[in-house]
Protein backbone atom coordinates (compact mmCIF):
# COMPACT_ATOMS: atom_id res chain seq x y z
CA UNK A 1 0.00 0.00 0.00
CA UNK A 2 1.27 3.45 -0.90
CA UNK A 3 0.82 6.74 0.92
CA UNK A 4 -0.57 9.79 -0.85
CA UNK A 5 -0.33 13.22 0.80
CA UNK A 6 -2.51 15.93 -0.73
CA UNK A 7 -1.51 19.48 0.15
CA UNK A 8 -4.28 22.09 0.25
CA UNK A 9 -3.81 25.81 0.90
CA UNK A 10 -7.34 26.93 -0.02
CA UNK A 11 -10.61 27.53 1.78
CA UNK A 12 -13.67 29.68 1.05
CA UNK A 13 -11.72 31.79 -1.43
CA UNK A 14 -11.34 28.77 -3.73
CA UNK A 15 -13.87 26.09 -2.77
CA UNK A 16 -13.18 24.17 -5.98
CA UNK A 17 -9.52 23.54 -5.08
CA UNK A 18 -10.36 22.78 -1.46
CA UNK A 19 -12.98 20.27 -2.64
CA UNK A 20 -10.68 18.72 -5.23
CA UNK A 21 -8.13 17.94 -2.51
CA UNK A 22 -10.72 15.79 -0.73
CA UNK A 23 -12.00 14.21 -3.95
CA UNK A 24 -8.45 13.04 -4.71
CA UNK A 25 -7.88 11.94 -1.12
CA UNK A 26 -11.14 9.96 -1.04
CA UNK A 27 -10.23 8.34 -4.36
CA UNK A 28 -6.87 7.30 -2.90
CA UNK A 29 -8.58 5.72 0.10
CA UNK A 30 -11.11 3.86 -2.03
CA UNK A 31 -8.28 2.47 -4.16
CA UNK A 32 -6.59 1.01 -1.09
CA UNK A 33 -3.97 3.69 -0.53
CA UNK A 34 -3.13 5.43 2.71
CA UNK A 35 -4.15 9.10 2.40
CA UNK A 36 -3.36 12.29 4.27
CA UNK A 37 -4.65 15.78 3.56
CA UNK A 38 -2.14 18.38 4.73
CA UNK A 39 -3.79 21.76 5.27
CA UNK A 40 -1.62 24.88 5.27
CA UNK A 41 -2.05 28.67 4.93
CA UNK A 42 -5.82 29.46 4.59
CA UNK A 43 -6.52 25.77 4.05
CA UNK A 44 -6.25 25.18 7.80
CA UNK A 45 -9.67 26.81 8.21
CA UNK A 46 -11.25 23.90 6.30
CA UNK A 47 -10.67 21.68 9.34
CA UNK A 48 -12.41 24.01 11.80
CA UNK A 49 -15.90 23.28 13.10
CA UNK A 50 -18.64 24.85 10.99
CA UNK A 51 -16.31 26.37 8.38
CA UNK A 52 -17.20 24.03 5.50
CA UNK A 53 -20.96 24.13 6.12
CA UNK A 54 -22.73 25.49 3.07
CA UNK A 55 -19.61 25.43 0.86
CA UNK A 56 -20.02 23.57 -2.41
CA UNK A 57 -18.15 24.02 -5.67
CA UNK A 58 -20.04 23.56 -8.91
CA UNK A 59 -20.02 19.88 -9.86
CA UNK A 60 -18.77 18.67 -6.47
CA UNK A 61 -20.39 17.20 -3.37
CA UNK A 62 -20.67 19.66 -0.46
CA UNK A 63 -17.25 20.22 1.10
CA UNK A 64 -18.45 19.15 4.54
CA UNK A 65 -19.55 15.78 3.08
CA UNK A 66 -16.21 15.27 1.33
CA UNK A 67 -14.34 15.95 4.58
CA UNK A 68 -16.60 13.68 6.66
CA UNK A 69 -16.27 10.84 4.15
CA UNK A 70 -12.48 11.21 4.22
CA UNK A 71 -12.23 11.11 8.02
CA UNK A 72 -14.78 8.28 8.35
CA UNK A 73 -12.71 6.16 5.96
CA UNK A 74 -9.57 6.58 8.10
CA UNK A 75 -7.97 9.41 6.15
CA UNK A 76 -5.58 11.57 8.12
CA UNK A 77 -6.41 15.25 8.30
CA UNK A 78 -3.34 17.24 9.29
CA UNK A 79 -3.43 20.94 10.15
CA UNK A 80 -0.15 22.85 9.97
CA UNK A 81 0.64 24.10 13.46
CA UNK A 82 2.66 27.07 12.20
CA UNK A 83 -0.34 28.11 10.09
CA UNK A 84 -2.96 27.45 12.77
CA UNK A 85 -1.23 29.52 15.45
CA UNK A 86 -1.50 32.99 13.83
CA UNK A 87 -5.14 32.22 13.00
CA UNK A 88 -5.80 31.35 16.66
CA UNK A 89 -6.88 27.82 15.74
CA UNK A 90 -6.46 25.23 18.49
CA UNK A 91 -7.32 21.54 18.78
CA UNK A 92 -10.65 22.55 20.35
CA UNK A 93 -11.61 24.33 17.09
CA UNK A 94 -11.05 21.31 14.85
CA UNK A 95 -13.55 18.87 13.35
CA UNK A 96 -13.40 15.31 14.59
CA UNK A 97 -10.45 13.47 13.05
CA UNK A 98 -8.31 16.53 12.39
CA UNK A 99 -5.09 17.15 14.27
CA UNK A 100 -2.55 19.93 14.48
CA UNK A 101 0.90 18.73 13.50
CA UNK A 102 4.39 20.17 13.35
CA UNK A 103 6.55 20.31 10.26
CA UNK A 104 8.57 17.33 11.50
CA UNK A 105 5.51 15.07 11.16
CA UNK A 106 5.00 16.05 7.50
CA UNK A 107 8.72 15.70 6.77
CA UNK A 108 8.75 12.23 8.36
CA UNK A 109 5.87 11.13 6.10
CA UNK A 110 7.77 12.42 3.06
CA UNK A 111 11.00 10.71 4.07
CA UNK A 112 9.04 7.49 4.55
CA UNK A 113 7.84 7.62 0.95
CA UNK A 114 4.60 9.60 0.85
CA UNK A 115 3.84 10.78 -2.66
CA UNK A 116 2.62 14.39 -2.69
CA UNK A 117 0.16 16.34 -4.76
CA UNK A 118 -0.46 20.05 -4.25
CA UNK A 119 -3.75 21.55 -5.38
Backbone torsions as a table, in degrees:
resi	resn	phi	psi	omega
1	UNK	NA	135.0	177.1
2	UNK	-93.6	172.4	178.6
3	UNK	-124.7	123.1	178.5
4	UNK	-110.5	128.4	175.8
5	UNK	-116.0	117.9	179.8
6	UNK	-101.8	126.0	-177.4
7	UNK	-100.8	123.4	179.3
8	UNK	-124.6	129.4	178.6
9	UNK	-111.3	3.0	-170.3
10	UNK	-110.8	154.7	177.2
11	UNK	-136.7	-129.1	-177.6
12	UNK	-59.1	-29.9	-177.1
13	UNK	-70.8	-15.1	177.2
14	UNK	-154.4	73.5	-175.3
15	UNK	-62.2	-31.0	180.0
16	UNK	-62.4	-47.6	178.9
17	UNK	-66.0	-41.3	178.6
18	UNK	-61.0	-41.7	179.3
19	UNK	-67.3	-42.7	-178.2
20	UNK	-59.5	-36.6	177.6
21	UNK	-56.7	-42.3	-178.5
22	UNK	-78.8	-29.4	173.5
23	UNK	-62.1	-47.7	179.3
24	UNK	-63.6	-44.0	-179.2
25	UNK	-63.3	-42.5	178.0
26	UNK	-66.0	-35.5	176.6
27	UNK	-64.8	-41.5	177.6
28	UNK	-59.8	-46.3	179.6
29	UNK	-61.5	-44.1	-177.0
30	UNK	-71.2	-15.4	175.5
31	UNK	-97.8	13.7	173.8
32	UNK	86.4	12.7	179.2
33	UNK	-95.3	155.9	170.3
34	UNK	-77.6	138.3	-177.8
35	UNK	-136.7	139.0	175.9
36	UNK	-130.0	136.2	168.9
37	UNK	-105.8	120.9	177.7
38	UNK	-101.0	116.3	-179.3
39	UNK	-101.0	126.0	177.5
40	UNK	-132.6	173.8	179.6
41	UNK	47.8	-131.0	-179.5
42	UNK	-70.7	-16.6	178.2
43	UNK	-61.9	-23.4	-179.4
44	UNK	-61.0	-27.1	-179.0
45	UNK	-65.3	-26.1	-180.0
46	UNK	-57.9	-29.6	-177.3
47	UNK	-90.2	5.6	179.9
48	UNK	-92.6	147.4	-177.4
49	UNK	-56.4	128.7	174.8
50	UNK	83.8	-16.1	-174.9
51	UNK	-62.4	-44.0	-173.9
52	UNK	-81.8	-10.2	-178.6
53	UNK	-59.2	128.3	177.8
54	UNK	83.8	-3.1	179.7
55	UNK	-92.5	125.9	178.4
56	UNK	-153.0	121.4	176.3
57	UNK	-80.9	148.5	178.8
58	UNK	-56.1	125.5	178.3
59	UNK	87.8	-0.4	-178.6
60	UNK	-116.9	158.3	169.2
61	UNK	-65.8	160.0	175.0
62	UNK	-55.1	140.7	-177.5
63	UNK	-57.2	-40.8	-179.4
64	UNK	-60.3	-37.6	178.8
65	UNK	-68.6	-40.2	178.4
66	UNK	-62.2	-41.5	179.4
67	UNK	-67.0	-46.9	-179.4
68	UNK	-60.8	-43.0	179.2
69	UNK	-60.8	-42.1	-179.4
70	UNK	-61.9	-49.8	-178.2
71	UNK	-66.8	-41.0	-179.1
72	UNK	-65.0	-25.0	179.8
73	UNK	-97.6	23.0	174.3
74	UNK	72.2	24.6	170.6
75	UNK	-73.3	149.2	178.1
76	UNK	-96.8	130.0	-179.3
77	UNK	-113.8	103.4	-175.5
78	UNK	-103.4	132.8	178.9
79	UNK	-111.9	122.5	179.8
80	UNK	-61.3	120.4	-179.7
81	UNK	-64.0	-39.2	179.7
82	UNK	-66.4	-26.1	178.7
83	UNK	-87.8	-32.9	-179.4
84	UNK	-70.2	-38.7	-173.9
85	UNK	-57.7	-52.1	-179.0
86	UNK	-68.4	-13.6	177.7
87	UNK	-97.6	6.6	178.6
88	UNK	57.2	36.1	177.3
89	UNK	-96.4	127.2	178.7
90	UNK	-120.0	173.6	177.6
91	UNK	-54.7	-34.9	-178.3
92	UNK	-65.7	-21.3	-178.9
93	UNK	-85.9	-11.4	-169.9
94	UNK	-86.5	150.4	173.5
95	UNK	-67.2	159.0	177.7
96	UNK	-58.7	133.8	178.7
97	UNK	96.1	-14.5	178.4
98	UNK	-90.1	150.1	177.0
99	UNK	-145.2	144.6	175.8
100	UNK	-81.4	131.1	-178.8
101	UNK	-128.4	159.2	173.8
102	UNK	-92.7	166.7	-179.2
103	UNK	-57.8	-33.9	-178.6
104	UNK	-59.9	-34.5	179.5
105	UNK	-65.9	-43.9	178.1
106	UNK	-66.0	-42.1	179.5
107	UNK	-62.6	-41.9	179.0
108	UNK	-59.9	-42.7	178.8
109	UNK	-62.2	-40.3	178.7
110	UNK	-65.0	-45.7	-179.6
111	UNK	-62.4	-33.1	179.9
112	UNK	-84.0	10.4	170.8
113	UNK	104.0	6.6	178.3
114	UNK	-61.3	132.4	174.7
115	UNK	-87.9	135.8	-175.5
116	UNK	-112.2	152.2	174.9
117	UNK	-142.1	124.8	177.6
118	UNK	-105.3	132.8	179.7
119	UNK	-117.6	NA	NA
